[in-house]
Amino acid sequence: MSRLQTPIRRNDNVMVVAGRDRGKSGRVLRIIPDSNRLVVEGVNFVKRHTKPNPGKNIKGGIVEREASLHVSNVQLICPECGAATRIGRLLSEGRKVRVCRKCEGVVDK
């Protein structure tokens, strides 16, 4: 299986551009590079039936939690212009940085 080099990283703010939760935005909690998926905070909730496990102090029942989304269904929100945008790469001061395609602002800190 091939891994996709995605320009989206953990703790980035992203907006969902396709699917049931289109228009919602949130922070990236986890990236799963093997399947090109990521988990976004507050987006794509699913109901999960969980067995009780007293050893790990888990109560049983129906639990709602975030499921993963495919990377192609989200776009990064530029911290400078605030728009959902595609990401470019630029060589700046000897290192590659991520750049907003709309305002040409640097996304990396």
RATA-V695524 format. One record per residue. SS is DSSP state (H for helix, E for strand, C for the rest). PSI is psi in degrees with one decimal (NA if undefined). Layout:
SS/PSI, SS/PSI
This chain:
C/135.8, C/147.7, C/135.6, C/130.2, C/100.4, C/141.0, C/-3.5, C/134.7, C/172.4, C/145.0, C/7.2, C/149.1, E/128.0, E/159.1, E/138.1, E/125.6, C/-4.5, C/148.6, C/-169.5, C/-34.7, C/29.3, C/133.3, C/-18.8, C/152.1, E/160.2, E/-179.5, E/141.3, E/121.4, E/-38.1, E/145.0, E/134.4, E/89.9, C/-26.7, C/-34.7, C/11.4, C/43.8, E/163.7, E/159.4, E/126.3, E/135.8, C/124.8, C/12.9, C/145.3, C/55.9, E/137.7, E/156.0, E/131.3, E/127.5, E/121.0, E/135.3, C/146.4, C/142.8, E/93.6, H/-28.4, H/-36.5, H/8.6, C/42.7, E/124.2, C/144.2, C/171.2, E/-163.8, E/120.6, E/134.8, E/132.1, E/167.0, E/135.9, C/168.3, E/154.6, E/155.8, E/145.4, H/-32.9, H/-12.7, H/5.5, E/154.6, E/145.5, E/141.6, E/121.6, C/129.1, C/-20.4, C/-52.7, C/-14.3, C/11.0, C/151.1, E/125.3, E/162.5, C/163.6, E/134.2, E/171.1, E/143.7, E/145.3, E/114.2, E/122.5, C/43.0, C/6.9, E/153.4, E/130.4, E/155.1, E/137.7, E/139.8, E/133.4, C/-17.5, C/-47.9, C/-0.3, C/17.9, C/150.7, E/129.0, C/-35.7, C/151.1, C/NA
